[in-house]
Every structure is written in C-alpha cells, then in structure tokens.
Amino acid sequence: MIDNEELSYAHGPKLGRRFDWPSSNLSTQSFSRLVIEMDQNTEAITEQGDWSLFRLFDQGRMTRIDSERYLIEFSTRSGHRFNFELVAGSVYNPFDANLFKSIRCN
C-alpha cells in the first residue's frame, strides 16, 4: 500500500499495478506499507512520511534490471523470500543510484 493505493496478491499469476508517487492527495500523511500473510503469520513493514516509499524499499535489496526496471527482494523473519519488480515511469528516475552521484553539498 502506498498512501491509499493498494495491491493484494495471493499465489497465482503475476499481477501488475500502477502506483502514483508522490500522492496527489496532500491532505493526508504519506505512508507505505508491506504486509505479508504466510503460514498463518502476518508480518508488516510500515514507513511514514514524505520519503516513506524509499525507506520501505531500503528494507529490501534492490537490483537494477535495466534503466527503468528494478527487482526488490524482501525476506520475512521466518525465512521466506519474495520479489517485486518495480518499473519506473522513465529512465530518469530516483531509483537510479547514479542519479545523485554528482551532487555535492558545500
């Protein structure tokens, strides 16, 4: 869930879902949440604030596939692993680690 946009998935064919970030609804506190229900156990990662999406992704391991696609792997406390494929809207996106390399603060 990113703000009030949600994707639910249960074992089956791959699903795609477009999420718009940042949210156009500025009247609510921004949050990102990942909830995993497996083997009658529930685990959740919740981050709040304007940069919550990035903090949520930091909980996983992001691997670049190409200029617009990234694979994010998460692991549960019980050892299960699952992946999300992130497809950015452009090759110019904040998930590219090289994007911020040339920025310097004085």
HUKA-V867848 format. One record per residue. PHI is phi in radians with two decimals (999 if undefined). Layout:
{{PHI} {PHI}}
This chain:
{{999} {-2.12} {0.94} {-1.88} {-1.67} {-2.36} {-2.26} {-1.93} {-2.42} {-2.22} {-0.46} {2.91} {-1.09} {-1.08} {-2.08} {-2.03} {-2.71} {-1.52} {-2.07} {-1.75} {-2.39} {-1.26} {-1.11} {-1.39} {-1.58} {-1.46} {-1.47} {-2.03} {-1.22} {-1.30} {-2.66} {-2.32} {-2.47} {-2.12} {-2.09} {-2.03} {-2.00} {-2.62} {0.92} {1.08} {-2.05} {-2.14} {-2.19} {-2.43} {-2.11} {-2.25} {-2.20} {-2.17} {1.86} {-1.06} {-1.83} {-1.03} {-1.08} {-1.20} {-1.15} {-1.13} {-1.11} {-1.12} {-1.29} {-1.90} {-2.08} {-1.71} {-2.17} {-1.34} {-1.63} {-2.67} {-1.16} {-2.12} {-2.07} {-2.38} {-1.85} {-2.00} {-1.85} {-2.02} {-2.19} {-1.56} {-1.08} {-1.48} {1.70} {-1.28} {-2.10} {-2.62} {-2.14} {-2.14} {-1.76} {-1.74} {-2.02} {-1.33} {-1.36} {-2.83} {-1.20} {-1.62} {-2.50} {-1.30} {-1.57} {-1.37} {-1.04} {-1.31} {-1.04} {-1.79} {-1.09} {-1.54} {-1.37} {-2.21} {-1.91} {-1.93}}
